[in-house]
Amino acid sequence: MNDLVVVTRPEPEASQLVNWLAKHQIKAMALPLLTCQALEPKAQAEQLATMQSWIMHKSFIDAVIFISKRSVRYGLSCLDEAARTSPMFAIGQATAQALMDEGVESSFAHQFDSEHLLEFLKQREMSWQGKRVLLVKGLGGRTHLREGLLALGADVHELCCYQRLPTESLDFRPLWQAHNAKNNIWLLLTSGAALDNLVRFSTAMLREVCSVWVLSPRLEAMARRHGFRQVEVLSMPIPEHILQRLQTQQN
């Protein structure tokens, strides 16, 4: 049987990964489940004003945490000099690389989810009590990292600099065509919001015939609850995991 990898990340990352896989002779297609865009100007101005008020209250920041590559893209330019010279943290290697591309060094957890980043932060500091932490993130999303830092006594402020919107029209015909042609179908799911949108449009039968790669045990549990039978947690950066997994399977 052949394999088809379905990349559900937002664009342009979806097409970038599809092209990378094609260069390594792996058949792939993009099926973005979310779109990402900057906040509306009024909402963005409100976010910036609230952040500046929080910063000016004590005029220093102990840590700035970026929770995605998009938070770097949309949020880094919003930081003033005081914020940009604060210790920087990233949720994973890809986000850290996005910061490095902008000339900003950061520390990061090698497993890319909020749970591992929180544990990483605990190990880096004897105490977060009273530390002022700026989270640069998208609108909405998970609250685990913020709640974990608050529980440690940190003073946490969120700068929401972009929004994720569910894709409203999904075409599953290529997946059924691949299934009828006896292909193994692998769905790459990188967030709970993407999984929720997939479930909203897909059928139980489609979920039974597709295998899934996810980024964390939390997403694994979510996918299994929604009827996916074969679910694997990525053990290394996404492209390398896919390449190694399919090459091992073919051998």
PyMOL commands that set and color helices and strands:
alter all, ss='L'
color gray80, all
select helices_A, chain A and resi 13-23+41-58+69-78+81-84+93-101+114-124+144-151+173-180+192-201+204-209+217-225+238-250
alter helices_A, ss='H'
color red, helices_A
select strands_A, chain A and resi 3-7+28-30+34-38+63-66+88-90+107-108+132-138+155-166+184-188+210-214+230-233
alter strands_A, ss='S'
color yellow, strands_A
deselect
rebuild
show_as cartoon
